[in-house]
């Protein structure tokens, strides 16, 4: 990518960024108009862990009045305990420097507290966190830039769309109309593939947005794939699509699931491959290597958070080439976060359809009497009941208790370990109203749309995640009857702080249309365990989530400052007179020495990987090279690494080594921070447009080349955390 093109894309990213940050700032806008994740000291409780930007991790003790040394007027101080003593800070100063220490996983305890008298360990951790943030931003940028570079012709505006839209039996809400427009613009006016998140509560009409996108793509002769986390949900999508597309006889819809026989599956795979199926619905089996698409144009992913890491990676690989629409009631923090920071587009549907009534949520300690009266109320008004448990283990026990309490009522059990046919049958019977009480695991968490089931009972609520509870609660209240969700927990004294915090959040988010806010709360409570994938969780642990995010936003807003502009390999001047002579026996041993050397230079011109590949092949074929050949190769490596780093000239004069470069001082500082060895870090300085080093003694030329080689290798290792356009 040339420099001008890069400028254009970086600008696009910046604009997208600002929009995303604006959304995320919302209620976190600081008084000075800045953006802050800092904590207000008055909201801290004794025992909470905090991070002081300069000192590190400590334990908050309390706020007390105390008189400063030079005055009798007492002021408020924040007291923080560290590994080697107590610190006291005036409240004003504390509110500028303190962050809450949260971790992505369940435990909130840091491994150790920092020391007041030795901040070097903390400084190392902070720099490590900063580099991790920077690397993450660069990874996201590269994925995003890669997507911006992809091109597809915009889809033709489809005149039949109006006719298709008329078939929607309800009056769309304003948010829904906006989502329709957003998706249509993505498909018909842009040349880059769509990557849009549609975030809206259960029953708020996300599916209709997807159906219209599918119609637009399929009308243009491409295939669409609809991916659902469970077979139950896939079947439901299939039924809805079949019904909506029943008039269009030329559009063929297929469902790929474990309910099919082997022969049926083979038949379907053949049809997909040869373009005889237009819309394919299924679970993660659609992501398998055996599924080959003829002309895939659109991927619709429902409830991405329910897929595993490997499957999410596979979904991400689709994103660079096909249009992707993700539907979610409570998007996973990672997805939400990407949408918020502007690396993805998002449409929020938060107005409930006019006929929807909020679900009444009852939160209380478990008692058999409460369970019986809740079920009796629903059955008396002719409805049906979901009874959800966190594990398969307790289902039979509940079944026994309910059969004794309601002997004449049809009750059934459903969970993911049952035989496919049995599970399908149970679900069908419940949907048709033959079964009145369904005892199940969270297999019903997404998608089941049963108008007549308007009471859900969730036992051992503390074992579910917030997003899960929210989804489960959304299984009821699809009709105009008032729905009830009963959340039962065991004795409160047995619950962890986090479980109590979750319950409080659920109480707060009782209204309809709160899935989005709830996902944000979940982000705050659970942190971002699955935002970053496994590797970065450790980096977040170094500094805690809030400071990590502060760094993230600083890094996002200064993205172009961390840019390395490479220079052509041919333009590098290496002012060192080194021309080693190869030993004659090695020359005789090589079949064609001149050709081999010119191949090495060609590889160096391409990139560092080609050069490394060349070196490996040379050693495989001829064994380890003699010292003089090693020096020759090192010259090529030095020039290659210099070109990648934007260094145009390398020279030596006495004990001084100089490198002329186009990099900025900020980039140089980042490289210094990430250097593993103190030897080079302590000897390098940046002056105007040069990196200089003063050695202890004048080195012979070949040793000097070795020193430069090692020094550049260290600088080169920091490139993944920098933008290389």
C-alpha positions as CSV (number, residue, x, y, z in Angstrom):
1,X,0.0,0.0,0.0
2,X,1.5,3.3,-0.9
3,X,1.8,6.2,1.4
4,X,-1.1,8.3,0.0
5,X,-3.5,5.3,0.1
6,X,-2.4,4.6,3.7
7,X,-3.2,8.2,4.7
8,X,-6.7,7.9,3.2
9,X,-7.4,4.7,5.1
10,X,-5.9,6.0,8.4
11,X,-8.2,9.0,8.1
12,X,-11.2,6.7,7.6
13,X,-10.3,4.7,10.7
14,X,-9.8,7.9,12.6
15,X,-13.3,9.1,11.7
16,X,-14.9,5.8,12.5
17,X,-12.9,5.8,15.8
18,X,-14.3,9.2,16.8
19,X,-17.9,8.0,16.2
20,X,-17.2,4.9,18.3
21,X,-15.5,6.8,21.1
22,X,-18.4,9.2,21.2
23,X,-20.8,6.3,21.8
24,X,-18.6,4.8,24.4
25,X,-17.9,8.1,26.2
26,X,-21.6,8.6,26.9
27,X,-21.8,8.7,30.6
28,X,-18.0,8.6,31.1
29,X,-17.4,12.2,29.9
30,X,-15.1,13.8,32.4
31,X,-15.6,17.4,33.6
32,X,-12.8,18.8,31.4
33,X,-14.4,17.3,28.3
34,X,-11.8,14.5,28.3
35,X,-12.6,10.9,28.5
36,X,-11.9,9.0,31.7
37,X,-12.0,5.6,33.2
38,X,-10.7,7.0,36.6
39,X,-12.6,6.2,39.7
40,X,-14.2,8.6,42.1
41,X,-12.6,7.9,45.5
42,X,-15.9,8.4,47.3
43,X,-17.4,5.4,45.5
44,X,-14.7,3.1,46.8
45,X,-15.3,0.6,49.7
46,X,-12.7,-0.4,52.2
47,X,-10.7,-3.4,50.9
48,X,-11.2,-2.5,47.2
49,X,-8.1,-2.8,45.1
50,X,-7.0,0.3,43.2
51,X,-4.3,1.3,40.7
52,X,-2.3,4.5,41.0
53,X,-0.9,5.4,37.6
54,X,2.6,6.1,38.9
55,X,2.9,3.8,42.0
56,X,0.9,0.7,41.1
57,X,-1.6,-1.6,42.8
58,X,-2.7,-1.0,46.4
59,X,-5.6,-1.6,48.7
60,X,-8.0,1.2,49.5
61,X,-8.4,1.7,53.3
62,X,-10.6,4.8,53.6
63,X,-10.9,8.6,53.5
64,X,-10.1,10.6,56.6
65,X,-9.6,14.2,57.6
66,X,-6.0,15.1,58.5
67,X,-4.1,18.4,58.7
68,X,-1.3,18.9,56.2
69,X,2.2,19.7,57.5
70,X,2.1,23.4,56.8
71,X,-1.4,24.2,57.9
72,X,-3.9,23.7,60.7
73,X,-6.9,23.4,58.4
74,X,-7.6,19.7,58.0
75,X,-8.3,18.3,54.5
76,X,-9.6,14.9,53.3
77,X,-7.0,12.3,52.4
78,X,-7.3,8.9,50.7
79,X,-5.4,6.2,52.5
80,X,-4.0,3.3,50.4
81,X,-2.1,0.3,51.7
82,X,0.9,-0.9,49.6
83,X,3.3,-3.8,50.1
84,X,5.7,-1.7,52.1
85,X,3.6,0.9,53.8
86,X,0.6,3.3,53.8
87,X,0.3,6.2,51.3
88,X,-2.0,9.2,51.9
89,X,-3.1,11.3,49.0
90,X,-5.3,14.5,49.1
91,X,-8.7,13.5,47.6
92,X,-8.3,15.9,44.7
93,X,-5.0,14.4,43.6
94,X,-6.3,10.8,44.1
95,X,-9.3,11.5,41.8
96,X,-6.8,12.4,39.0
97,X,-4.6,9.3,39.5
98,X,-6.7,6.3,40.7
99,X,-8.3,3.5,38.7
100,X,-10.3,0.6,40.1
101,X,-8.4,-2.7,39.7
102,X,-10.7,-5.2,38.0
103,X,-9.7,-8.4,36.2
104,X,-11.2,-10.1,33.3
105,X,-12.0,-13.3,35.1
106,X,-13.9,-14.0,38.3
107,X,-11.1,-13.3,40.8
108,X,-10.5,-9.7,41.6
109,X,-7.3,-10.2,43.7
110,X,-4.0,-9.0,42.3
111,X,-1.1,-11.4,42.7
112,X,0.9,-8.8,44.8
113,X,0.6,-5.2,45.9
114,X,3.2,-2.8,44.5
115,X,5.9,-1.2,46.6
116,X,5.9,2.5,47.5
117,X,9.7,2.7,47.7
118,X,10.5,0.8,44.5
119,X,8.3,1.6,41.5
120,X,10.5,0.0,38.9
121,X,8.6,-3.3,38.9
122,X,5.3,-1.4,38.5
123,X,6.9,0.7,35.7
124,X,7.8,-2.5,33.8
125,X,4.3,-3.8,34.2
126,X,2.8,-0.6,33.0
127,X,5.0,-0.5,29.9
128,X,4.2,-4.1,29.2
129,X,0.5,-3.3,29.4
130,X,1.0,-0.3,27.1
131,X,2.8,-2.3,24.5
132,X,0.1,-5.0,24.6
133,X,-2.5,-2.3,24.1
134,X,-0.6,-0.9,21.2
135,X,-0.2,-4.3,19.6
136,X,-3.9,-4.9,19.9
137,X,-4.8,-1.6,18.3
138,X,-2.4,-2.4,15.4
139,X,-4.0,-5.9,14.9
140,X,-7.4,-4.4,14.8
141,X,-6.2,-1.6,12.4
142,X,-4.7,-4.2,10.1
143,X,-7.8,-6.3,10.0
144,X,-9.9,-3.2,9.4
145,X,-7.6,-1.9,6.7
146,X,-7.6,-5.3,5.1
147,X,-11.4,-5.2,5.0
148,X,-11.4,-1.7,3.6
149,X,-9.1,-2.9,0.8
150,X,-11.5,-5.6,-0.3
151,X,-13.9,-4.7,-3.1
152,X,-17.2,-6.1,-4.3
153,X,-19.6,-4.4,-6.7
154,X,-22.5,-2.8,-4.8
155,X,-25.7,-4.9,-5.0
156,X,-28.3,-3.6,-7.4
157,X,-31.2,-1.8,-5.6
158,X,-33.9,-4.4,-5.7
159,X,-37.3,-3.3,-7.0
160,X,-38.9,-6.5,-5.6
161,X,-37.8,-5.5,-2.1
162,X,-40.8,-3.2,-1.6
163,X,-43.1,-6.1,-2.3
164,X,-41.1,-8.4,0.0
165,X,-41.2,-5.8,2.8
166,X,-45.0,-5.4,2.6
167,X,-45.3,-9.0,3.7
168,X,-44.0,-8.0,7.2
169,X,-47.2,-8.2,9.2
170,X,-46.2,-5.4,11.7
171,X,-45.6,-1.7,11.6
172,X,-41.8,-1.3,11.9
173,X,-40.6,0.8,14.8
174,X,-38.4,3.9,14.1
175,X,-35.2,2.1,15.2
176,X,-36.2,-0.9,13.0
177,X,-36.7,1.4,10.0
178,X,-33.2,2.9,10.6
179,X,-31.7,-0.5,10.7
180,X,-33.3,-1.4,7.4
181,X,-31.9,1.7,5.9
182,X,-28.4,1.1,7.4
183,X,-28.2,-2.4,6.0
184,X,-29.6,-1.5,2.6
185,X,-27.0,1.3,2.3
186,X,-24.2,-1.1,3.3
187,X,-25.2,-3.5,0.6
188,X,-26.3,-1.2,-2.3
189,X,-24.1,1.9,-1.8
190,X,-20.7,0.6,-0.5
191,X,-18.0,-1.3,-2.3
192,X,-16.5,-2.7,0.9
193,X,-18.1,-5.8,2.5
194,X,-20.5,-5.0,5.3
195,X,-19.7,-5.9,8.9
196,X,-22.7,-4.7,10.9
197,X,-24.0,-5.6,14.4
198,X,-27.8,-5.4,14.9
199,X,-28.3,-5.1,18.6
200,X,-31.9,-5.3,19.8
201,X,-33.9,-7.1,22.4
202,X,-35.6,-10.4,22.0
203,X,-38.7,-10.0,19.8
204,X,-37.7,-6.4,18.6
205,X,-37.5,-7.5,15.0
206,X,-33.8,-8.2,14.3
207,X,-34.8,-11.2,12.2
208,X,-36.8,-9.0,9.8
209,X,-33.6,-6.9,9.2
210,X,-31.7,-10.1,8.3
211,X,-34.5,-11.4,6.0
212,X,-34.4,-8.2,4.0
213,X,-30.6,-8.4,3.7
214,X,-30.9,-12.1,2.6
215,X,-33.5,-11.1,0.0
216,X,-31.3,-8.4,-1.5
217,X,-28.3,-10.8,-1.8
218,X,-30.2,-13.8,-3.0
219,X,-32.0,-11.7,-5.7
220,X,-28.6,-10.9,-7.1
221,X,-27.8,-14.6,-7.5
222,X,-25.6,-15.1,-4.5
223,X,-25.9,-17.5,-1.6
224,X,-26.7,-16.6,2.0
225,X,-25.8,-18.6,5.1
226,X,-27.6,-18.2,8.4
227,X,-25.6,-19.5,11.4
228,X,-27.3,-20.2,14.7
229,X,-25.8,-21.5,18.0
230,X,-28.3,-24.3,18.7
231,X,-30.3,-26.7,16.5
232,X,-33.5,-25.5,18.1
233,X,-32.8,-21.9,17.0
234,X,-31.6,-23.0,13.5
235,X,-34.9,-24.9,13.0
236,X,-36.8,-21.9,14.0
237,X,-34.9,-19.6,11.6
238,X,-35.5,-22.2,8.9
239,X,-39.3,-22.2,9.5
240,X,-39.5,-18.4,9.5
241,X,-37.4,-18.2,6.2
242,X,-39.5,-20.9,4.5
243,X,-42.6,-19.1,5.4
244,X,-41.4,-15.6,4.2
245,X,-39.9,-17.0,1.0
246,X,-42.7,-19.4,0.2
247,X,-44.0,-17.2,-2.7
248,X,-40.6,-17.2,-4.4
249,X,-40.4,-20.7,-5.9
250,X,-37.0,-20.0,-7.5
251,X,-35.3,-19.5,-4.1
252,X,-34.3,-22.8,-2.4
253,X,-33.8,-23.0,1.3
254,X,-32.0,-25.8,3.2
255,X,-31.4,-26.7,6.8
256,X,-28.2,-28.6,7.6
257,X,-28.4,-30.2,11.0
258,X,-27.6,-33.2,13.1
259,X,-31.3,-34.3,12.7
260,X,-30.5,-35.4,9.1
261,X,-29.3,-38.8,7.9
262,X,-25.9,-39.1,6.4
263,X,-27.3,-39.4,2.9
264,X,-29.4,-36.2,3.3
265,X,-26.3,-34.4,4.5
266,X,-24.2,-35.5,1.5
267,X,-27.1,-34.5,-0.8
268,X,-27.1,-31.0,0.8
269,X,-23.4,-30.6,0.7
270,X,-23.5,-31.4,-3.0
271,X,-26.3,-28.9,-3.6
272,X,-24.4,-26.1,-1.7
273,X,-21.3,-26.7,-3.7
274,X,-23.0,-26.6,-7.0
275,X,-25.2,-23.6,-6.2
276,X,-28.5,-25.5,-6.1
277,X,-29.3,-24.0,-2.6
278,X,-29.7,-20.3,-2.1
279,X,-30.2,-20.0,1.6
280,X,-28.5,-22.4,4.0
281,X,-29.4,-22.4,7.6
282,X,-27.6,-24.4,10.3
283,X,-25.4,-24.6,13.4
284,X,-21.6,-24.5,13.6
285,X,-21.5,-27.5,11.3
286,X,-21.8,-25.0,8.4
287,X,-18.3,-23.8,9.4
288,X,-16.7,-27.2,8.8
289,X,-14.2,-27.7,6.0
290,X,-16.6,-30.0,4.0
291,X,-19.0,-27.2,3.4
292,X,-17.9,-25.5,0.1
293,X,-20.0,-22.6,-1.1
294,X,-20.6,-21.9,-4.8
295,X,-21.0,-18.2,-4.5
296,X,-21.4,-17.0,-0.9
297,X,-22.5,-13.4,-0.5
298,X,-23.9,-13.0,3.0
299,X,-23.3,-14.5,6.4
300,X,-25.9,-13.9,9.1
301,X,-24.7,-14.8,12.6
302,X,-27.2,-15.1,15.3
303,X,-26.0,-14.7,18.9
304,X,-22.2,-14.8,18.2
305,X,-21.5,-15.1,21.9
306,X,-22.7,-18.6,22.0
307,X,-20.0,-19.9,19.6
308,X,-16.7,-21.2,20.7
309,X,-13.3,-19.5,20.2
310,X,-12.4,-21.7,17.2
311,X,-15.8,-21.0,15.5
312,X,-15.5,-17.3,16.2
313,X,-12.1,-17.3,14.4
314,X,-13.6,-19.1,11.4
315,X,-16.5,-16.5,11.4
316,X,-13.8,-13.7,11.5
317,X,-12.1,-15.3,8.5
318,X,-15.3,-14.9,6.5
319,X,-15.4,-11.2,7.3
320,X,-12.7,-10.2,5.0
321,X,-14.5,-11.4,1.9
322,X,-18.3,-11.6,2.4
323,X,-20.9,-9.3,3.9
324,X,-21.6,-10.2,7.5
325,X,-24.6,-9.3,9.6
326,X,-24.5,-10.2,13.3
327,X,-27.7,-10.3,15.3
328,X,-27.6,-10.1,19.1
329,X,-29.8,-9.2,22.1
330,X,-26.8,-8.9,24.4
331,X,-23.7,-8.8,22.2
332,X,-20.6,-10.2,23.7
333,X,-18.3,-7.6,25.2
334,X,-15.7,-8.1,22.4
335,X,-18.3,-7.5,19.7
336,X,-19.9,-4.7,21.5
337,X,-16.5,-3.1,22.2
338,X,-15.5,-3.3,18.5
339,X,-18.8,-1.8,17.5
340,X,-18.3,1.0,20.1
341,X,-14.8,1.8,19.1
342,X,-15.8,2.1,15.5
343,X,-14.1,-0.9,14.0
344,X,-17.6,-2.2,13.2
345,X,-20.8,-0.6,12.4
346,X,-23.8,-1.0,14.7
347,X,-27.5,-0.4,14.6
348,X,-29.4,-0.4,17.8
349,X,-33.1,-1.4,18.0
350,X,-34.2,-0.2,21.4
351,X,-37.9,0.7,20.9
352,X,-40.2,-2.1,21.8
353,X,-43.0,-3.1,19.4
354,X,-46.2,-1.2,20.5
355,X,-47.9,-4.3,21.7
356,X,-45.1,-5.5,24.0
357,X,-45.6,-5.3,27.8
358,X,-42.5,-5.2,30.0
359,X,-41.7,-8.5,31.7
360,X,-42.2,-8.5,35.5
361,X,-39.1,-9.8,37.2
362,X,-39.3,-11.3,40.7
363,X,-36.0,-11.9,42.4
364,X,-36.2,-13.9,45.7
365,X,-34.8,-16.8,47.7
366,X,-36.0,-20.2,46.6
367,X,-39.0,-21.8,48.2
368,X,-41.3,-24.6,46.9
369,X,-44.4,-22.6,47.8
370,X,-43.3,-19.7,45.6
371,X,-42.6,-22.0,42.7
372,X,-46.0,-23.8,42.9
373,X,-48.0,-20.5,43.1
374,X,-46.1,-19.0,40.1
375,X,-46.8,-22.1,38.0
376,X,-50.4,-22.3,39.2
377,X,-51.0,-18.7,38.2
378,X,-49.7,-19.3,34.6
379,X,-51.6,-22.6,34.1
380,X,-54.8,-21.1,35.4
381,X,-54.7,-18.4,32.6
382,X,-54.1,-21.1,30.0
383,X,-50.4,-20.5,29.5
384,X,-47.2,-22.5,29.6
385,X,-44.0,-22.4,31.7
386,X,-40.3,-22.7,31.2
387,X,-38.4,-24.1,34.2
388,X,-34.7,-23.5,33.8
389,X,-31.7,-25.0,35.7
390,X,-28.0,-24.4,35.2
391,X,-27.1,-28.1,35.0
392,X,-28.6,-31.4,33.6
393,X,-28.0,-33.0,37.0
394,X,-31.0,-31.4,38.8
395,X,-33.6,-31.8,36.1
396,X,-35.0,-35.2,37.2
397,X,-35.4,-34.1,40.8
398,X,-37.4,-31.0,39.7
399,X,-39.5,-33.3,37.4
400,X,-40.4,-35.5,40.4
401,X,-41.4,-32.6,42.6
402,X,-43.5,-31.0,39.8
403,X,-45.2,-34.3,38.9
404,X,-46.3,-34.6,42.5
405,X,-47.6,-31.0,42.7
406,X,-49.3,-31.1,39.2
407,X,-50.3,-34.7,38.6
408,X,-52.6,-34.0,35.6
409,X,-50.3,-31.7,33.7
410,X,-48.0,-32.7,30.8
411,X,-44.4,-32.1,31.8
412,X,-41.2,-32.8,29.8
413,X,-37.4,-32.4,30.1
414,X,-35.1,-30.9,27.4
415,X,-31.3,-30.7,27.3
416,X,-28.5,-30.8,24.8
417,X,-27.4,-34.3,25.6
418,X,-30.6,-35.9,24.4
419,X,-31.0,-37.7,21.1
420,X,-31.7,-35.2,18.3
421,X,-35.0,-36.7,17.4
422,X,-36.2,-36.8,21.0
423,X,-35.2,-33.2,21.6
424,X,-36.8,-32.1,18.4
425,X,-40.1,-33.8,19.3
426,X,-40.2,-32.4,22.8
427,X,-39.6,-28.9,21.4
428,X,-42.3,-29.3,18.7
429,X,-44.8,-30.6,21.3
430,X,-44.1,-27.6,23.6
431,X,-44.4,-25.2,20.7
432,X,-47.8,-26.7,19.8
433,X,-49.0,-26.4,23.4
434,X,-49.2,-30.2,24.2
435,X,-46.6,-29.9,26.9
436,X,-47.4,-27.3,29.6
437,X,-44.2,-27.2,31.6
438,X,-40.8,-27.6,30.0
439,X,-37.9,-28.3,32.5
440,X,-34.7,-27.6,30.7
441,X,-31.1,-26.2,30.8
442,X,-30.2,-23.0,29.1
443,X,-30.6,-24.8,25.7
444,X,-33.7,-22.5,25.3
445,X,-31.6,-19.4,25.9
446,X,-31.8,-18.1,22.4
447,X,-34.5,-18.0,19.8
448,X,-37.5,-20.0,21.0
449,X,-40.5,-17.9,20.1
450,X,-43.5,-19.4,21.9
451,X,-46.4,-16.9,22.2
452,X,-48.2,-18.9,24.9
453,X,-45.3,-19.4,27.3
454,X,-45.4,-16.3,29.6
455,X,-43.8,-17.5,32.8
456,X,-40.2,-18.5,33.2
457,X,-38.7,-19.9,36.4
458,X,-34.9,-19.8,36.8
459,X,-33.4,-21.7,39.7
460,X,-29.8,-21.1,41.0
461,X,-29.7,-17.8,39.2
462,X,-26.2,-17.1,40.6
463,X,-24.7,-19.7,38.3
464,X,-25.8,-17.9,35.1
465,X,-24.0,-15.0,33.4
466,X,-25.9,-11.7,33.1
467,X,-26.2,-12.0,29.4
468,X,-27.6,-15.5,29.7
469,X,-30.2,-14.5,32.3
470,X,-31.2,-11.6,30.1
471,X,-31.6,-13.9,27.1
472,X,-33.6,-16.5,29.2
473,X,-35.9,-13.8,30.5
474,X,-36.6,-12.8,26.9
475,X,-38.1,-16.2,26.2
476,X,-41.4,-15.0,27.7
477,X,-43.4,-11.9,27.0
478,X,-43.6,-12.3,23.2
479,X,-47.4,-11.7,23.3
480,X,-49.6,-9.0,24.7
481,X,-50.1,-10.8,28.0
482,X,-48.1,-9.7,31.0
483,X,-45.2,-12.1,31.4
484,X,-43.4,-13.1,34.6
485,X,-39.8,-14.1,35.2
486,X,-39.0,-15.6,38.6
487,X,-35.3,-15.7,39.5
488,X,-34.6,-17.9,42.5
489,X,-31.3,-17.9,44.4
490,X,-30.2,-20.0,47.4
491,X,-29.6,-18.3,50.7
492,X,-27.9,-14.8,50.0
493,X,-25.1,-15.4,52.5
494,X,-23.8,-18.2,50.1
495,X,-23.4,-15.9,47.1
496,X,-20.1,-14.3,46.0
497,X,-19.9,-10.5,45.6
498,X,-19.9,-10.9,41.9
499,X,-23.1,-12.9,41.9
500,X,-24.8,-10.2,44.1
501,X,-23.6,-7.5,41.7
502,X,-25.1,-9.4,38.8
503,X,-28.5,-9.7,40.6
504,X,-28.4,-6.0,41.3
505,X,-27.7,-5.2,37.6
506,X,-30.6,-7.5,36.5
507,X,-33.0,-5.6,38.9
508,X,-31.9,-2.3,37.4
509,X,-32.3,-3.5,33.8
510,X,-35.9,-4.6,34.1
511,X,-37.3,-2.5,31.3
512,X,-37.5,-3.7,27.7
513,X,-34.8,-2.7,25.3
514,X,-32.1,-2.8,27.9
515,X,-30.0,-5.6,26.4
516,X,-27.4,-3.2,25.2
517,X,-27.0,-1.5,28.6
518,X,-26.9,-4.9,30.2
519,X,-24.1,-6.0,28.0
520,X,-22.2,-2.8,29.0
521,X,-22.8,-3.7,32.7
522,X,-21.7,-7.2,32.1
523,X,-18.6,-5.7,30.5
524,X,-18.0,-3.8,33.7
525,X,-18.6,-6.7,36.1
526,X,-17.0,-9.6,34.2
527,X,-14.6,-7.3,32.6
528,X,-13.4,-8.3,29.2
529,X,-12.3,-11.8,29.7
530,X,-13.2,-12.8,26.2
531,X,-12.6,-9.5,24.5
532,X,-9.0,-10.1,23.8
533,X,-8.7,-13.8,23.5
534,X,-6.5,-15.7,26.0
535,X,-3.2,-14.1,25.4
536,X,-4.0,-10.5,26.3
537,X,-5.9,-11.5,29.5
538,X,-2.5,-11.6,31.2
539,X,-1.6,-8.2,29.9
540,X,-4.8,-6.8,31.2
541,X,-4.0,-8.4,34.6
542,X,-0.8,-6.4,34.7
543,X,-2.6,-3.1,35.1
544,X,-6.3,-3.9,35.6
545,X,-9.1,-3.3,33.1
546,X,-9.8,0.4,33.7
547,X,-6.2,1.6,33.2
548,X,-5.9,-0.8,30.3
549,X,-8.9,0.8,28.7
550,X,-7.6,4.3,29.4
551,X,-4.4,3.3,27.6
552,X,-6.4,1.8,24.8
553,X,-8.3,5.0,24.1
554,X,-5.1,7.1,24.3
555,X,-3.5,4.7,21.9
556,X,-6.5,4.8,19.5
557,X,-6.6,8.6,19.5
558,X,-2.9,8.8,18.6
559,X,-2.8,6.1,16.1
560,X,-0.9,7.9,13.4
561,X,1.9,8.9,15.8
562,X,2.9,5.2,16.0
563,X,3.5,4.8,12.3
564,X,6.7,3.4,10.8
565,X,7.2,4.3,7.1
566,X,9.6,1.7,5.6
567,X,12.0,2.7,2.8
568,X,13.1,0.7,-0.3
569,X,15.8,-1.8,0.3
570,X,17.9,-0.5,-2.6
571,X,18.1,3.0,-1.1
572,X,19.9,1.9,2.1
573,X,23.5,3.2,2.4
574,X,25.7,1.0,4.5
575,X,28.9,3.0,4.9
576,X,31.1,0.3,6.2
577,X,33.8,-1.2,4.0
578,X,33.1,-4.9,4.6
579,X,33.7,-7.3,1.7
580,X,34.5,-10.7,3.2
581,X,36.3,-13.3,1.0
582,X,34.7,-16.8,1.0
583,X,37.1,-19.7,1.5
584,X,38.0,-21.5,-1.7
585,X,36.8,-24.9,-0.5
586,X,33.3,-23.5,0.3
587,X,33.2,-21.8,-3.1
588,X,34.0,-25.2,-4.7
589,X,31.4,-26.8,-2.5
590,X,28.6,-24.4,-3.6
591,X,27.4,-25.3,-7.1
592,X,27.1,-21.7,-8.2
593,X,28.3,-19.2,-5.6
594,X,27.5,-16.0,-7.6
595,X,24.0,-17.2,-8.3
596,X,23.5,-18.1,-4.6
597,X,24.6,-14.7,-3.4
598,X,22.3,-12.9,-5.9
599,X,19.4,-15.1,-4.7
600,X,20.2,-14.0,-1.2
601,X,20.0,-10.4,-2.2
602,X,16.8,-11.0,-4.1
603,X,15.2,-12.6,-1.0
604,X,16.4,-9.6,1.1
605,X,14.7,-7.2,-1.3
606,X,11.4,-9.0,-0.8
607,X,11.1,-9.1,2.9
608,X,12.6,-10.5,6.1
609,X,10.7,-13.8,5.9
610,X,12.0,-14.5,2.4
611,X,15.6,-13.9,3.7
612,X,15.1,-16.2,6.7
613,X,13.6,-18.8,4.4
614,X,16.6,-18.5,2.1
615,X,19.0,-18.9,5.0
616,X,17.2,-22.0,6.3
617,X,17.3,-23.6,2.8
618,X,20.9,-22.8,2.4
619,X,21.8,-24.5,5.7
620,X,19.6,-27.5,4.8
621,X,21.4,-28.0,1.6
622,X,25.0,-27.1,2.4
623,X,25.2,-27.2,6.2
624,X,26.3,-24.3,8.5
625,X,28.0,-21.6,6.5
626,X,31.6,-20.4,7.3
627,X,32.1,-17.2,9.2
628,X,32.8,-15.0,6.1
629,X,29.5,-16.2,4.5
630,X,27.7,-15.4,7.8
631,X,29.1,-11.8,7.6
632,X,27.9,-11.5,4.0
633,X,24.4,-12.7,5.0
634,X,24.4,-10.3,8.0
635,X,25.0,-7.4,5.7
636,X,21.8,-8.3,3.8
637,X,19.9,-8.7,7.1
638,X,21.1,-5.3,8.4
639,X,20.0,-3.6,5.2
640,X,16.6,-5.4,5.2
641,X,15.9,-4.6,8.8
642,X,17.0,-1.0,8.3
643,X,14.6,-0.7,5.3
644,X,11.7,-2.0,7.5
645,X,12.5,0.5,10.3
646,X,12.8,3.5,8.0
647,X,16.6,3.8,8.4
648,X,18.2,5.1,5.3
649,X,21.9,5.3,6.2
650,X,24.2,3.5,8.7
651,X,27.8,4.7,9.3
652,X,30.5,4.5,11.9
653,X,33.1,7.0,13.0
654,X,35.5,6.0,15.7
655,X,33.5,4.8,18.7
656,X,30.3,6.3,17.4
657,X,27.6,4.5,15.3
658,X,24.9,6.6,13.5
659,X,21.7,5.7,11.8
660,X,19.8,8.3,9.8
661,X,16.0,7.6,10.0
662,X,12.5,8.9,9.2
663,X,11.0,7.7,12.4
664,X,9.5,10.0,15.1
665,X,10.8,10.4,18.6
666,X,7.6,8.8,19.9
667,X,8.1,5.7,17.8
668,X,11.8,5.5,19.0
669,X,10.6,5.7,22.6
670,X,8.1,2.9,22.1
671,X,10.9,0.7,20.5
672,X,13.1,1.4,23.5
673,X,10.3,0.5,25.9
674,X,9.9,-2.9,24.3
675,X,13.6,-3.8,24.1
676,X,14.5,-6.9,26.0
677,X,18.2,-6.1,26.5
678,X,19.5,-3.2,28.6
679,X,22.8,-3.2,26.7
680,X,21.3,-1.6,23.6
681,X,18.6,0.4,25.4
682,X,21.2,2.2,27.5
683,X,23.6,3.0,24.6
684,X,21.1,4.4,22.1
685,X,19.9,8.0,21.9
686,X,17.7,9.9,19.4
687,X,18.9,13.2,18.0
688,X,17.0,15.1,15.4
689,X,16.7,12.5,12.6
690,X,19.4,10.1,13.8
691,X,19.7,7.2,16.2
692,X,23.2,7.3,17.7
693,X,25.3,5.0,20.0
694,X,28.6,5.7,21.7
695,X,30.5,2.4,22.2
696,X,33.1,1.8,24.9
697,X,35.8,1.1,22.4
698,X,36.4,1.2,18.7
699,X,35.4,-2.3,17.3
700,X,36.9,-4.1,14.3
701,X,34.6,-3.8,11.3
702,X,33.2,-7.3,11.5
703,X,32.5,-7.1,15.2
704,X,30.9,-3.8,14.6
705,X,28.6,-5.3,12.0
706,X,27.6,-8.0,14.6
707,X,26.7,-5.2,17.1
708,X,24.6,-3.3,14.6
709,X,22.9,-6.6,13.5
710,X,21.9,-7.4,17.2
711,X,20.8,-3.8,17.8
712,X,18.5,-3.7,14.7
713,X,17.1,-7.2,15.5
714,X,16.0,-5.8,18.9
715,X,14.4,-2.7,17.3
716,X,12.8,-4.9,14.6
717,X,11.1,-7.1,17.2
718,X,9.0,-4.1,18.3
719,X,7.4,-3.7,14.8
720,X,4.3,-5.8,15.5
721,X,3.2,-3.0,17.9
722,X,3.5,-0.3,15.2
723,X,1.6,0.6,12.1
724,X,3.6,-0.3,9.1
725,X,2.0,1.7,6.3
